[in-house]
């Protein structure tokens, strides 16, 4: 369709200060042309800026300072092995005293620890089982886990930070009348176990340690709370050889009374169970299943 005489008259040709020709269109055409020019200019500027940023980023990544990465230690965990992260409360004897923990076992503290372990397992899905006692917890990552390229530092720091933050976050849910006076701390270590049996032996070791400590602490605090001995006197009076059975015969000061020991073995399911024997592993074969 040919342009009308009026339209041709309204369209003028001009030159800018650089000598480049451009058209002055009628009002409607001029508006759409100006918009198109602005959009094109905006994309052009953005494209140039993006190219400059990418070029600068590449230059920075290859800067002369990059050699400092050579000082980073390779902490990759051995492939096809169970990775265990064990956390321990830092100076929890003092923490328990300051926050009035019940002796020998405070159910609020134990359930809070379990809640923290459940939170860690929810966030880190490669953990297949966790075992806890007192102020410690062990987390077992599956053998085929390639989480953060199996770097031990990543395993430990993520578990420790998630656990510690959960401890503070959920504190009021379990200690309603006891304010948190200062933030708790947890240290961690990473251990690698090559076979199913070594992993089972590790967990059995932690449970045996829990049992012995719980027996000792039960008798110790019975001497302090029921017989009136000081902690130093109770420690001198109590011989480790006397703490050998599940049902403890107390010393002469409170002779005739017997106290059944409550085990503090906790799993984040949570379950109170015996993991030293074969029954637990037969009941939960999926834990050691590599494809689980």
C-alpha angles and dihedrals in degrees: 000000000000121000114249122246091248092052091048089051092051091052110082130184118222138170125227126222091276092055095251116142122233136166129245104213130197116276098272094042091043092056095052092043092052091050092050091049092050092049092049091047091049092052090047093052092045092049092051092047092049092050090050092050093049091048091049091048092052090049092050092048088055096042124137089256094065091092090081088078088072088073093063112107120233105241099169111150117236112271123253092019132117111257114211124191114194120193125197128189112249112237091340093163088071092039091054092049094048091050096043099243114189116249135268092003129003110206091201092058093045093050091046090054090051091050090053091050091050089052092051092050091049092053096040105047096184091073109102101182139003128197126195143183133169107328098342136083132185121207121198119206118204118262096245095047112135093180110156088349089295094288109169093213091056093048093051101041095046093049094044095047094046092047096047094047090048090051091058094039095053098035096104091052090066104023101046096160098035117076118214103252097191137353117274123233132215130195122203144198135193123225127182121212119192102202140036091245094054090050091050090048091051092053090044089053092053092048093048089050089051092051095050093046092047093051092049094047092048093056093039094056092041088060091049099042102034105028098035098238121150117244090255092050092047091051090051092045096048117079119196090227090067092062101072109114139055090245108052124210103216123225125269095277090071099017117163094039121100127196126204111220119234109217117225098205107139134181121190093243072062108243133155102213149133113261097174095080128061096251095081094050092047089052093049107033091153091075093069094035107116091210093049 
